[in-house]
Amino acid sequence: MFVLNVVLYLFFIIVVLFFLVTIKQLLQDRRELIRIPGPEAKNILGGSCAQLWTSADVSFKTFREWAKLYYPIYHVTFLHYVVPNILHPADFELILSNPQHMEKSIFYNVFHNWLGTGLLTSRGKKWLNRRKILTPAFHFNILQQFVDVFNKQTDDLVKTFVNFGDQVYVCVDNHVAQFTLKTIAKLQWEQS
């Protein structure tokens, strides 16, 4: 019985230490990211996103206002997460070219059982090796032969959007998905 109690206490101590270390890291990351300008937290949970849950239109307008107000970078808080939003291409290039920033978010772990560790979910050297294999497929010279199809399909998409006229809010999800599928089908048809 004594041994069981000792093991349980040790297990409890290890779990508590794990959570303390995790919380310390989250708070440290939060302190660093919160220095980025952004909207104030509106509630006790630290969220600046409360009004975003009303509608997609309100969310879109709110993010656009924040982008104009805090350009070129701002943060949004949700619960204990601080999410930076980068708006300037030079900042994107700086981050994406640095291998230090290639670590995936914990949200990608959800896809591991479904997708395995492919290009989307892999990390570090494994991701870099798979990216190097895939990069030549998107080389300019290879894609050049498909420009006419891209242009034709893009013109069709623009015509679709022009038909919406002065509507304030348009859900583009279905139209973009249809555009993507039509483009892929045309490219495949021309290659066959």
Helices and strands as residue ranges (DSSP letters): H 2-33, G 50-53, H 56-70, E 73-78, E 81-86, H 89-96, G 99-101, G 106-111, H 112-115, H 124-134, G 135-138, H 140-144, H 147-162, H 173-191
